Amino acid sequence: MAVLEIIHYPDQRLKQESEPVTVFDQALKDFLSELEETRLSGPGAVGIAAPQVGVAKRIAIVDVSKLKKPVDNHGYLLMINPEITHWEGMEKGREGCLSVPDFTGNVIRAEKIKIRFQNSEQQWTEFETTGYEARAIQHEIDHLDGMLFLDRLVSRRTDLFERKVYKK
């Protein structure tokens, strides 16, 4: 397997809406392995979406289980064709992104979501989540819809910050 090249803002491929996955074959499984290897190679990356490596498919990975702070989570999530079916509450939080490596920003997101997605065997999973896991999932689904956290900043002047140090 190989680490894939992460594309960076302002590359227009990041603004493209992704297509649903319809073929679940060995090529997909190979791509999923490479996408995970790429996520693990990123500094402190808890998530990655296929568009970040130039593949316009509805695929994202989120894993907040290794964070130092206690976090309620569902462990490693490999999400194919994910959709948020319900959301509630609003919460402001700081986000960073592999495709925007030099900045972080304050973004308002739903506090609680209900998510539905397929795994690599085409089986559907659905559950509710809150907190940081919910934020990370929303961030990755935004990539699938052609959005970056930069598009959700209330103000680039007051909510965008230059990143000082990467933490692995």
N, C-alpha and C positions, 0 to 999 in steps of 0.2 A: 504494500500500500504506500501511498505518497501523501505528503502534506501539500494541499492545494494552495494556489495563490489567492490571497484575499484581495478583493478589489476595494478601492478607497473612494470616498467622496472627493470630487464631484462626478465620478463615473456614472454615466446615464443609465447603465444597466441596473443600478441600485434603485432607480425610479420606475422600473418596469414591473407590472403586476405579474405574478407567477401563475402558471397553469397547474391544474390538478394533476396528480400522479394517477395514471390509469394502467400502467404496466408494472407489475410486481414480479421482477425476474432477478436473475443473478447480477445483471449489470446494476440494478438498483441497489442491491445489497453491497456490492463492491463500492459504489459511490457513497453509501451511508458510512461504511468503514473509513473511507478517505475523509469524509466530512468530519467525523468524530476525531480522527487523528489531527486534522487541521485545528479543530476547536482546542484540543489538548495542547497544541503547540503555541496557542495564543496566550499572551500574558494575562492570567487571571480570568480567562473567558469562561463564563457560565453558560453561554449559549452561542449558537451559530445557525444561520439559515442559508439554504442553498443559493439564493441570489448573491450572497456575499462572496461566493466563489464563481460567479458568472453563470449559474444554472437556474433558469427561471421556472423552477418547479416548487410546489407547495410542500417543502420539507424543512423541518427545523429540529434542533436538538437543544434541550435545556437540562442542566444538572446543577442544582444549588446545594446538593447534599454534602459537599465538601467544605462549605463555608465554616469559618471558625465560630461565628455566633450561632446559637441554636436557631434553627429555622425549621418550621413545619414544612415538609415537602414530600413529594411522591418519588423521590430518587431520580434516577436517570430517565429522561423522557425523550424518546425518539418519536417525533410527531410527523405523520404524513397526512396531508389534507386537513390540517387543524382548522377548527372554527370555534369562536367564542359564541356560545349559545345564550349566555346571560351574564350580565355584569351589574355590580352595584357599588355605591360609595365612590369617593374620590380621594386620592392621596398623592401628595407631591413627594418626589424622591429623585436622587441623583443617579444618572445613568451614564455609562460609557459604551463604546462600540468598537469592535475590531475594524470596522470600515471607516471609522472616524477616530483614528488612534491618538490624535493630539488634543482632544477635547472631551469634557464631560459636561452634563447639563441637567438642570432641574426640569422634570417632566411630570405632569399630572396624569395619573392613570387610575383605572378602576381598582378599588381595594380588594374586591372579591369577584372571581369569575367562575363560570362553568365552561369547561372546555371539552371538546369532542374531537377525536382524531383517530387515524388508523395506524397500526404498526406495520412492520415489514412483511407480515403474513396476511395483510388486509383486514385484520380484526379491528373492530371499533372499540374504543375506550372512552368513557365519559366520567368526569369527576369535577368537584368544586375545589378551588384553592384560593388562598389569600396571601397577602404580604409579598415578600420578595419573589417567591416562585411565580405568583400571579403577574407581577411586574415583568419578570424575565420572559414569561410566555407572551405577554402582550407586545413586548419589544421585538421578539422574534417574528411574531405574526405580522407586525408592521412591515418588516422586511419583505414578507411574502406579498404584501399589498403595495409595495413600491414606496414605502415611507421610512424615514430615518428619525431618530429621536430629535434631530435638528428641526424637523417639521412640526414637532409638538411643543417646542419651547414657547413659553408665553412671551418672553423677550430675549432676543439674542444679546442684548446689552447687559441684562442683569442675571440671566439664567444660564449663560454659557461660560465655561471655565477652562482655561488652558491646563492640560494635564501636566503635573510636575514629575511624577515617577510611576512607572508601571510596577505592579506587585504581582509576582508569579505565584 
